[in-house]
């Protein structure tokens, strides 16, 4: 399957699981067989075939359906928020996202921090002072006039998996770049990277 088909299929499966759980309520006796029957009744043949022909997928769906109803919906809400936050900065999707969810997305400062980290080729970024991030080993950094939200921006980037805590440093405030972070910056139009 090509990457677009995979992401579409996964998103569809997750969305259908959410709808199914909402219809079934807090019942704990749900399993993949009931879900497959529900898919059949709602004419989602492709997803039904995927579940019935993919090794261990039925067991994973059973496991997910055994979780608490509220817990599953909270996780699905978090997944949806992550997707919307990322799409808010991807060219071609940002205009649509801004109309549907105007408060979505990373702040311009968060995108600027991530883009500068990628462009610096540094292995580690350090939250040096409340309003400054520095790029270890290569020098340089960013300073923001309003320090109130820098920690929040870094937490957002970390929460989306675009940066991660640098375990080898042992201290908080040291971050490493993730592959997902580089891929995100490559999708962001240049004008968004330079906004304040």
N, C-alpha and C positions, 0 to 999 in steps of 0.2 A: 504494500500500500504506500502511496506517496504521502509526504508529510501533511499536505492539506487534507487528504482523505482521512488520515489518522486523527488529526485534530478535530475535524468535523464529526467523525464517528464517536470519539470520546466525549465531546461536548454534547452530542445528541443523546448518548447513553446516559450521561449524568443528568441531563435535563429530564429525560423520561423517567429515570429513577426518582427524581424529586417529585414529579407530577404523580407518579404511582404511589409514593409514600404519603403525599398529601391526601390523595383519594382514599387510601386505606387507613389513614389515621395512625394511632399509636399501637396498633396490633403488633405483637412480637412473633406470631406464628407464620410470618411471611417467608417465602423462599423463592428461588429462581423459577420453579415450575409455575407458580402463581403469576409471577412477573411475565414469564414467556406467554402464558395464556392471555394476560392483559395486553401484551404487545400484539398478539394475534388479533384480538378483538378490536384494537385500535389501528390495525393495518400497518404495523411497523415490521414488515417481513425481514428487511435487511438486518436490523438490530437483533431480531429473534434468531436469525441464521447465524449471526456472529456469536451469540451466546451459546447456542447449541453446538457449534463447531470449533470453538476455541478452548484449548486445553486449560483447565483450571479456572476459567472465567466464571463458570456456574458456582464454584465453591467461593470465589471472591464476592460474588453478588449475594450469596447466602450470608456470608460473614457481615457484609455491609447492612443487609436488611435486618440482622439481629440486633444491631445497635439501637440505642434509644432514638425515637422519632425526632425529638427536639435537637439532639446532638447531630444527627445526620443533616437536618435542615440548617443548623448553624454552620456546619462544615461546607455545605453547598453554597450558602450565602457568602462565606469567606472566599471560596473558589470564584464565584461570580464577581466579587469585588476585585480580586486580583486581576482577572481578565479585563474588566472594565478599566482599572487603573493603568494597565499596560496599553490597551487599545487607544486610550485617550491621547497617547503620544505617538502613535504609529500613523504615518502618512496614509491617507485613504480611508482610515477608520476614525481619525480624531474628530472630524466634522460631525459624523453621525453620533459618536459617543458624547460629544459636547451637547448635542440636542436632547439626547435621551437621559443622560446623567451629567448635568452641568457641573456638579461638584466632584466629579471623578478625576482620577489621575494623580500622578506625582506632582509635587510643586515644581515650578520652573527651577528653583534652586537645587532640588534633588536631582533633576535631570542634568543640570549644569555640573554638579559634583561628580556624577557618574561619568559624564562625557569627558571631563577633565582627567579623571582617574584613568580611563581607557587611553586617552591621548598621551598621557604622561609615560606610559609603559612601566610604571612603578609596580613593584610586587606588593607593596604595603602602603595603605593610606592611614594617616594618624589624625584623630580629632584632637589637635594640639591644645587649643584654647576654646572657650565657648563659641567663638565666631570664626575659627580658623581650622581648615583641614590642610594637611601637608602631605606631600608624596615622598615617602622614605626612599633613600638611596639615589633618587634622581633630582631632588630638590623641587622647589616650586610648591604652589598650593593655591588655595582660594581663601579670601577673607570676605566675610559678609557683614554689612553695616548693622544688621539686626540679628543678634545672636540667639534670639528667643526660639527660633525654629530649626536651627542646624541639627540639634540632637534628634528632633522629630523627623527631619528629612533623612538622616542616616538610619534611623529605626525603620522608616518606610522602605528604604532601599534594601535593608537587611531582611525585612519581613517578606518582600517579594522575591528574595533569593538572588538579587542583582549584585549584592556584596555579601560577604560573610565575615564573621568574627575571625581574626587571624589567631588560631589556636597556638601557634609557635611563640607568639609574643607573651602569652600568659596574662596580659593586662587588658582591660576593657579600653575601647577607643581605638583599637588597631584593627583594620579591616583588610581583607584580600578581595580581589575581583573574582567574580565567577564567570563561567562561559556564558551563562544566561545574561549577565550584565553587558558583556561585549556584544552579544547578539542584539540586545535591546538598543544599544547606542547605534548600531549599524542600521536599525530600522527607523530611528528618529530623524526627521528632517533637520538639516543644519540650522535652520532658523530657530528651532526649539532648543537647541543646545546652547545658544548664546543669549537666551532671554534671562532676565534677572528674576 
